[in-house]
Amino acid sequence: MPDIPHTMRALILTGPDQLTLQEMAVPPVRAGQVLVRMAASPVNPSDLMTLKGHYGIGAAYPFVPGLEGSGTVVGAGGGLMARMMLGRRVALATGTGGLWADYAAVDASRVIPLPADVPLGAGAMSAVNPLTAIALVALARRGGHGAVVSTGAGGQLGRMIRKRAAAKGIEVINVVRRAEQLAGLQAEGARHVLDSSDAAFDVDLAQLCRDLRCRMAFDAVGGDMTGRLAQALGRRSDILVYGALEQAPIRLHPGTMIFRDVTVRGFWLSTWLPRKSLPEMLWHARAATQALRGGFAVSQVARIVDLEQAQDGIAAYAGAMSAGKTLIRLSRDDLGVMPKA
Ligand SMILES: NC(=O)c1ccc[n+]([C@@H]2O[C@H](COP(=O)([O-])OP(=O)(O)OC[C@H]3O[C@@H](n4cnc5c(N)ncnc54)[C@H](OP(=O)(O)O)[C@@H]3O)[C@@H](O)[C@H]2O)c1
């Protein structure tokens, strides 16, 4: 095993929007944990919310953000599972941050070994979005839905939901917010795409929902969008709100819920996954890493930045999310070739 230094570089959040690059001690590895030499970590909307102090991780300042990534296990704090991971290339997701640093100490149960042919770059984005796409499509299937509406459909997760749903025989009505996104998704072969900025959007969405007998929506946006979905869907519909891209409270007329029997509920991977049995979790993790080989789980990357340039990379991503992820490079390890947006 390589020599572990005593100190490392890390981005540290000391308060809302207060992110600085600092030198700090490499975290100690406790029993059942592994020490990962980080390779890369993407910037996701959940990270943008964390930086603003709005995400539900409940960490006290100061802390190191970064919710998912990839790297190599270089230390084990004891326990069979931790020792078995030693030397392996892994994907990891903590749910509590800690990954925008040279090293991270995490529970061994939080790391997923990467197949030999999956590069560390793609592996860094293999946990959160692919597993969310798997989860949402599984919920649609369990409810017997043949069609769903998906908002934020021009983003990476929206694309994954569309591909995963198609593979499971579910039609997707993709909702984007700009004409360029509509054209982009149509060019990728999406059958049903609507632009929410179009004057006819609400009428067109309601018609399409009727045509496809659609009674479920996955909403990444919130704000007014959730109410618009509730109006367009059929009676006894189910809206799963899984994102807050609009950064605004949901606006929904109570009559829509009462007289049309529409249910609005939240979805969070961090609570969905732990309810699964260990074999189910492993099965889902395997499905996600398998689908990094050109399958539904592939993310597009707009730029790769070093830790020193991370703040610029975060700002660039926040200003043009559909252009693809910012991937923060945390070591010299080969990240492989990234699909460009
Ligand atoms: N609940 C969970 O467990 C869970 C798990 C994973 C992800 N998520 C959520 O899933 C959502 C999508 O994540 P992602 O990784 O796919 O992000 P992404 O790749 O950055 O894509 C975000 C997309 O949403 C669009 N968008 C941004 N603000 C919007 C707004 N106010 N109204 C409508 N569209 C907007 C962006 O378009 P522009 O280019 O026009 O900005 C972009 O197309 C996020 O909200 C994220 O937090 C939730």
The ligand as an SDF file (V2000), in Angstrom:
LIG
                    3D

 48 52  0  0  0  0  0  0  0  0999 V2000
  -33.9560   12.9780   -4.7490 N   0  0  0  0  0  0  0  0  0  0  0  0
  -32.8620   12.3100   -5.0940 C   0  0  0  0  0  0  0  0  0  0  0  0
  -32.5300   11.2750   -4.5000 O   0  0  0  0  0  0  0  0  0  0  0  0
  -32.0320   12.8260   -6.2360 C   0  0  0  0  0  0  0  0  0  0  0  0
  -30.9450   12.0670   -6.7060 C   0  0  0  0  0  0  0  0  0  0  0  0
  -30.2110   12.5650   -7.7960 C   0  0  0  0  0  0  0  0  0  0  0  0
  -30.5440   13.7920   -8.3680 C   0  0  0  0  0  0  0  0  0  0  0  0
  -31.6000   14.4960   -7.8460 N   0  0  0  0  0  0  0  0  0  0  0  0
  -32.0230   15.7630   -8.4390 C   0  0  0  0  0  0  0  0  0  0  0  0
  -32.2460   15.5810   -9.8070 O   0  0  0  0  0  0  0  0  0  0  0  0
  -32.2000   16.8350  -10.4560 C   0  0  0  0  0  0  0  0  0  0  0  0
  -31.4010   16.7110  -11.7500 C   0  0  0  0  0  0  0  0  0  0  0  0
  -30.0580   16.3850  -11.4720 O   0  0  0  0  0  0  0  0  0  0  0  0
  -28.9890   16.2510  -12.6730 P   0  0  0  0  0  0  0  0  0  0  0  0
  -27.7470   15.6530  -12.1260 O   0  0  0  0  0  0  0  0  0  0  0  0
  -29.6470   15.6610  -13.8510 O   0  0  0  0  0  0  0  0  0  0  0  0
  -28.7040   17.7850  -12.9900 O   0  0  0  0  0  0  0  0  0  0  0  0
  -28.1290   18.4110  -14.3440 P   0  0  0  0  0  0  0  0  0  0  0  0
  -27.4780   17.3990  -15.1850 O   0  0  0  0  0  0  0  0  0  0  0  0
  -27.3480   19.6100  -13.9350 O   0  0  0  0  0  0  0  0  0  0  0  0
  -29.4480   18.9000  -15.1040 O   0  0  0  0  0  0  0  0  0  0  0  0
  -30.3230   19.8330  -14.5670 C   0  0  0  0  0  0  0  0  0  0  0  0
  -31.3360   20.1760  -15.6580 C   0  0  0  0  0  0  0  0  0  0  0  0
  -32.3930   20.9180  -15.0810 O   0  0  0  0  0  0  0  0  0  0  0  0
  -32.5640   22.1230  -15.7990 C   0  0  0  0  0  0  0  0  0  0  0  0
  -32.9800   23.1690  -14.8710 N   0  0  0  0  0  0  0  0  0  0  0  0
  -32.2370   23.8730  -14.0030 C   0  0  0  0  0  0  0  0  0  0  0  0
  -32.9900   24.7300  -13.3180 N   0  0  0  0  0  0  0  0  0  0  0  0
  -34.2570   24.5720  -13.7730 C   0  0  0  0  0  0  0  0  0  0  0  0
  -35.4990   25.1770  -13.4700 C   0  0  0  0  0  0  0  0  0  0  0  0
  -35.5910   26.1510  -12.5530 N   0  0  0  0  0  0  0  0  0  0  0  0
  -36.5980   24.7670  -14.1460 N   0  0  0  0  0  0  0  0  0  0  0  0
  -36.5200   23.7970  -15.0780 C   0  0  0  0  0  0  0  0  0  0  0  0
  -35.3840   23.1960  -15.4150 N   0  0  0  0  0  0  0  0  0  0  0  0
  -34.2540   23.5690  -14.7650 C   0  0  0  0  0  0  0  0  0  0  0  0
  -31.2160   22.4240  -16.4200 C   0  0  0  0  0  0  0  0  0  0  0  0
  -31.4070   23.2190  -17.5650 O   0  0  0  0  0  0  0  0  0  0  0  0
  -30.5830   24.5590  -17.8520 P   0  0  0  0  0  0  0  0  0  0  0  0
  -29.3740   24.1450  -18.6220 O   0  0  0  0  0  0  0  0  0  0  0  0
  -31.5760   25.3580  -18.6030 O   0  0  0  0  0  0  0  0  0  0  0  0
  -30.2190   25.1550  -16.5070 O   0  0  0  0  0  0  0  0  0  0  0  0
  -30.7330   21.0140  -16.7710 C   0  0  0  0  0  0  0  0  0  0  0  0
  -31.2720   20.5920  -17.9910 O   0  0  0  0  0  0  0  0  0  0  0  0
  -31.5990   17.7920   -9.4320 C   0  0  0  0  0  0  0  0  0  0  0  0
  -32.6260   18.5590   -8.8480 O   0  0  0  0  0  0  0  0  0  0  0  0
  -31.0130   16.8840   -8.3900 C   0  0  0  0  0  0  0  0  0  0  0  0
  -30.9150   17.4720   -7.1220 O   0  0  0  0  0  0  0  0  0  0  0  0
  -32.3390   14.0290   -6.7990 C   0  0  0  0  0  0  0  0  0  0  0  0
  1  2  1  0
  2  3  2  0
  2  4  1  0
  4  5  1  0
  4 48  2  0
  5  6  2  0
  6  7  1  0
  7  8  2  0
  8  9  1  0
  8 48  1  0
  9 10  1  0
  9 46  1  0
 10 11  1  0
 11 12  1  0
 11 44  1  0
 12 13  1  0
 13 14  1  0
 14 15  2  0
 14 16  1  0
 14 17  1  0
 17 18  1  0
 18 19  2  0
 18 20  1  0
 18 21  1  0
 21 22  1  0
 22 23  1  0
 23 24  1  0
 23 42  1  0
 24 25  1  0
 25 26  1  0
 25 36  1  0
 26 27  1  0
 26 35  1  0
 27 28  2  0
 28 29  1  0
 29 30  1  0
 29 35  2  0
 30 31  1  0
 30 32  2  0
 32 33  1  0
 33 34  2  0
 34 35  1  0
 36 37  1  0
 36 42  1  0
 37 38  1  0
 38 39  2  0
 38 40  1  0
 38 41  1  0
 42 43  1  0
 44 45  1  0
 44 46  1  0
 46 47  1  0
M  CHG  2   8   1  16  -1
M  END
$$$$
